[in-house]
Amino acid sequence: MFLFAGLGNPGPKYAGNRHNIGFMVVDAIARRHRFSPWRRRFQGAACEGEIEGQKVLALLPETFMNESGRAVAEAQRFYKIELRDVFAFHDELDLPPAKVRAKIGGGNAGHNGLRSITAHCGNDYGRVRLGIGHPGDKALVHSFVLGDFAKAEQGWVEAVSDGCAELAGLLVARKLDEFQSRLHLLMEARGFGTVDLAGAGKR
């Protein structure tokens, strides 16, 4: 079994935040693959389904970002899921908007959600890094990630969410490089090969 954990903060106040793109992508995966209805479990919202014949648990921790690891660890222990079969979907300041990278293990790059998962579970889990860009000034980061995506950004956010949902089978097949490259091509085909922080796609 795989665990797809979207990272974000719970509640309507945070729903549209850049910090919550992990929630958005995992929700899109669950919808596309017709997972069971969401219900309260593992200190969060969880649902189950199959992708390419593999059972997948989708989890949106409701512990707030900084304590994401508590929910992820509880679900992982309950189902005895191998750490390498856990994927955290999270916002990434160090990638341009609409760029996505996937890897197993690595550093946490100051991301408190990843830091919490590493503390509770270990480090060798999968990360799907969802680029949101950087505001250009470290002092602006907090308000940037906790700010909502602008209307002009909605197109690429939806395209990334749909693309990850469409290609999620490559994650469970452990074809991370192919997942990245095919998603890149898909984004280019939809006019989002590069995106500036104003959110306008550039062909």
N, C-alpha and C positions, 0 to 999 in steps of 0.2 A: 504494500500500500504506500501511496505517496501522500505527502502533506503539502498543500499549497497555502501558505500563510500570507495574506495581504497585510501590510503594515499601515497603520493610520491611527487616528483618534476617533472615538465613538461619538455619536450624537449629531444632530442637524447643524449645530454651530460649526463643526469642522468638515462637514460632508464634501464641500467643494474645494477644500484646501489643496495646495500643491503637495503637502505632506501626506495626503490621503490617496495619492494615485495608486498605491498598492492595493487599497480597498477596491478602487474602481476596476482595476485589471482583473483581480480574482473574482469579483462579482460578474464581470463579463464572461470569464471562463466558465463559471457555474451556469450562467444563463445559456450560453451557446451549447454546452454539452448536457443540458437538461438534468442538472443535479436535483436531488431531493430539495424540498423547501428548507429555507434557513430556520434553525432553531437554536435556542440558547444552550450552549454546551462549552465546556473547557474555558470558562471565563470569557466567552465571546459568542459570536454567531458562527454556526458550523452547518455544512451540508455535505452530502456525499454523492458521488457518481462514478462513472467510468470514462476514461479517455484511452482510446486504442487498446481496449481490453484490460487496462490496469485500473484498480480501484484508487480513487483520489478523494481525500478529505480536504475540503476548502474551509479555511478558518479566517475570520476577521476578529482578532483579539479586541476585547473591550476594556482592557487594562490600562489604556492610554499608551502612547508610543514607547515611553521610557521603561515600561514593564511588560513589553510584548513577549519576552521570554517565558514569563510565568504561564501564559496561555499555551504557547507553542510547546513547552515542555510537558504540560499536562496532557495534551492531545498525543504527543509523541509517545509518552509512557503508556497511555491507555491502549494504544494500538500496537505498541512495540515496533514503531516505525524506525528503520535505520536512518541515521543522521544524514547520510548522503541522499536519502529519498525525501528530505525536507527542503522545500524551496521557499525562500522569503522574497516577496515582491515589494520593492521599496523605492522611494524617490531618491534620486542621485544628483546632487548639485554639481558634481564634477563631470557630468556628461551634458552635451547640448540638449535642448528640448527635442523630444521625439527620438533620440538615440537610445538604444537598448542593448545591454550587454548581459550575458549569463555566464556564471562560473561556479565552481565548487570551491569553498573555502576562501581564504584571502583575508585582507584587513577589513576593519569596520569603518574606516575613513570618517571617524567622528560621528557616525550615525547611531543615535541612542537606541533605536529599535534593534539594530544588529548587535550592538554591544550587549543588550539584555539577553538576546537569544544565545549569544556566545557564552555568557555567564551561566545560563541555566542549562544549556544543552551541549556545549562544545562548539568548535569552530568549523568543522568540516561539513557544513550544510550548503545547499545551493543558494545563490543570490541571483535574482533577476533585477538588474539595476536599470531603473526607468528614469532617463534623463529629464530633468526639469530646468536645466541651466542654472546659472549663478547670477545674483544681482550685481556682482562686480565689487561689492564692498562687504567685508566680513560683518560689519556692524548692522548691515541690512538683512542678514540671512534669516534671523528669527522671524521678522515680520514677513519676509518673502515666502518662507515655507508654510507659515500659518495664514497666508493670504490666499484667497480663492483664485483659481485660474480665471484669467480674463476671458470675455466672450470670444475675442479673436483667437484664443488658444484652444477653444473647445474642439475644433476640427481635428487637430493633431492628437489631442488627448483621446478622442473617440477612435481615431485610426489606430493608435497604439494599443488601446484596449481590445479592439476587434481583432487586430493582427495577432496579439498574444493569445487570444482565445482560439483563433483559427489554427495557430501553429503549436498549441500546447502539447500535442502528441509527440513533438520532437523533444520536449523536456522529459517526458516519461520514458522515451526511447534513449535518453542520455546523449542525444545528438545536439549538444549545446552550440557548437560552431555553426551547424546547419540552421538551427533556430535563429541565431543572430543574423546570418547572411540572408536568409529568406525573408526575415522581417524587414531588414534594411531595403531589400528590393521591393517589397510590398509597399513600404512607406514612400519610396521614390515613385512608384507607379501611381500613388494617390496624391502626389504633388507635395510630399513632405520630406523630401530628401535632406534639406536643411531648413531649420526653422529659427527665426530670431525670437528674442524674448517678447516681442510684440505679438508673436503668435502667427505671423503671416507665412504661409508656405512659399518656398522658392523652388521653382522648377529648374 
